[in-house]
Amino acid sequence: MSRSAHPAGPRHADVLPEGHYSAPPADLNTLDPKVWAQTVDRGDDGVVRVGGVDVKALAEEFGTPAYFLDETDFRARARAWRTAFGQDADVFYAGKAFLSRAVVRWLHEEGLNLDVCSGGELATALSAGMPADRIAFHGNNKSTEEIHRAVEAGVGRIVLDSLQEIVRVAHSAQELGKRQRVQIRVTVGVEAHTHEFIATAHEDQKFGIPLAGGQAAEAVRRALKLDGLELIGIHSHIGSQIFDTSGFEVAAHRVVGLLKDIRDEHGVELPEIDLGGGLGIAYTSADDPREPHEIAKALTEIVTRECEGARLRTPRISVEPGRAIVGPTAFTLYEVGTIKPLDGLRTYVSVDGGMSDNIRTALYDAEYSVALVSRTSDAEPMLARVVGKHCESGDIVVKDAFLPADLAPGDLIAVPATGAYCRSMASNYNHVLRPPVVAVKDGEARVIVRRETEDDLLRLDVG
């Protein structure tokens, strides 16, 4: 058994972590625009607003906890990615970050494509009107039914993740009298500088087909041989929450090497290369993400340089930002419940949500910011740990942050940068109801994913 864990869960509170903030910010009332959505500001009355609507009004109308999504910011970020890569590349929004029918419609209107990785995500995309030929279908273990549905719908590409899947997709395509466009996802042996559980390109993991040992080359040979498939390119994804492009440079070198081998052996130059997603966002003021135009310039130069060195035509590039688009556009609003000062350690601030609406802190040791948003305060800062209401010692929302010492039950606090993965990974642990997602724009707020009710829970319980 690990020394840092016990049967009830991790022992988070024994000592202050080495990386805790050494000093509080100069002004607890200031909102760092790096971590908050575009239209978020604090009004003259001290109440924080998004899209022109203050959080007190939002809490009164929609309750807490709730996710509030800045539609203006979402659309602006989507356009920035589309503009940065231009007409000679493709941007696929990674639906796993957060997907709803409203989001699908926004993406369609802003000219982005969509990446899905399950039958449910595919159904959501199609029901909201996303053209099937602008959808890419991912997944390491697609079911026969999901593959059939995707081919039947006419998705623009299926990303093949195993040797077995090559046969499954070809079989479905032949049954339906179609020729399915596919890419092969390869693992290139690059481990991104990120958390172990979200680093996805080293060999010892479940995704993709390894370059090592000739497995990727064998996958290419099989895909080119089958009549039901049109192999259009190679896919590589090296991890998540990445802040520089050095890992992409190594990955591109190895992928282009495979493209050269394919040309030399089969006489085919594949027209596309997908570099995946994984670019990071700012969860705290210490994070320093790159802008889309910087990323586009760097990735394009990397692929062009590698292809010139291999004497290949430069293929069409695809990227898959998800978190980088939706992550910064939303915050989670909570009401403070109990407050427990622990002398010499920190103050525990309990809120009406927790790991059921944000599992990332417990799962990835993720760091977040937090602010008092229902008023301003001139009180001294206190080191706080924001925790949830669940029966679990690891139920932590924000591990260590500074909040005003006069924080009281009933205050509203908000955690920014929760647009990605929080609602997607939300659960009903302890039979807690999943929060709504509310889009706010130009002084108006509307529910795009409603809050669950007890009737929803009981409807599934047929016992």
C-alpha positions, 0 to 999 in steps of 0.5 A: 500500500502507498505510504501517501494513502490509506483505505479511506483515501489520500491523506491530504491535510497532514502538512502544507504542500510544498507548492502552496502559494508562498504569499497571497495576491496583492488584492483578493478582489482583482480578477486575473483576465488570464483565468476568467472568461472574456466578459467577466468583470466586477461591477461597481457594487462589488458583484461579479458579472458575466455577459452583463448579468451579475452572479447574485441574479444568476444564483437566484434564477438558476441555483447553485452549484451551476456552470455559467458559460460565456457564449461570446468568449466561446465563439471568439475562441472558436473563431481564433482557432479557425482563423489561425489555421486558415483554409489550408488546415482543419480544426476539429473541436474535441467534443469530449471537453464539453458537448451539448446541442447548443455548442454543436450549433455554435461550432457549425456557425463558426466554421469548425469541425467536430471530433466525437469519441462515442455513440452518444457524442455522435448522436448529439452532433447529428441531432444538432445539425452538424454535417456528418462529413465534418465529424471525426470519430475517435475511440480506442474500443468502438463497438460494432454498432457505433462503427456501423452508425458512423459509417452509415451517417457518412462521418468524414473520418474514422480514426483507427485505433487498433489492428482489429478495428481496421477490419471492423470498419472495412466490414461495415463499409462493405456491408453498407456499400461505402468507402470510409475515409480513415486515419491511423492513430499511432503512438510515437513514443513521445511523453508530453510534460503533463500528468501521467494519466493524461500523457497519451503517446508513450508506448505503455498505454491504451491508445493508438498503434505503436510505431515501434516494432513495425505495428503501425507499418502493418496497420498501414499495409492492411488499411491500404489493402482493404477496398472498404477503406480510404486511408487519408492520413496519420493521427498522433496525439501526445497528451493534454495541458501542454504549454510548448510545442517541443513534444509536437516537433519530435512527434511530427518528425516520427510521423513524417518518417512513417509517411516517407516509409509509406511512400517508399514502400507503397508509392502513396503520399498520404494527404493528411496529418492530424497532430491532435490537441492537448494545448493547455489553458490557464487554471491559475495566474502561474500558467502561461498558455500560447495563443492560437496564432502562435500555435498554428505558426509553430505547428505549420513550420514544424510539419513543413520543415520535416516534410521538406527534409523527407522530400514529401509534399506537405500534408494538410494539417488537422488539430483538435482543440477542446479544452483550449476553446471551452475551458476558459469560457466557463466558471462554476458558481457555489454557495459557501456552507460550513467554514472550519479553521484549522490552526496552523494549517488552513481553513476548510471552506465547504461548498454545495458541490464538489467532486461530482461536478469537478473530479479533476482535482481528485483525479489529476491533482489539478490546480484551480483558482477561486474568488469571492464573487458576491461582494468585495472584501477588505479582510485579511487573506486566509489560506483556504481549501475549498471542499465539497459535500461528498463522503470522501476525504479526497473531495477537494475542489481547490487545494490551496488558495487565498480567500478573505478571512471574513468569508461567511456561509451564504457567500458566493464563490466561483472557480474559473476555467471549468468549461472543459471536462467538469460537466463532461466527467460529472457524476451522481456520487452520493446521488447528488444531482448534476448541475446545469450549464447556463449560457450567458450573452449580452445580458441574457442567460439561458439553460443549455443543459438543465439541472438534474432532478430527483425524478431523473435519478429515480426514473433510471432506478427500476428496482 
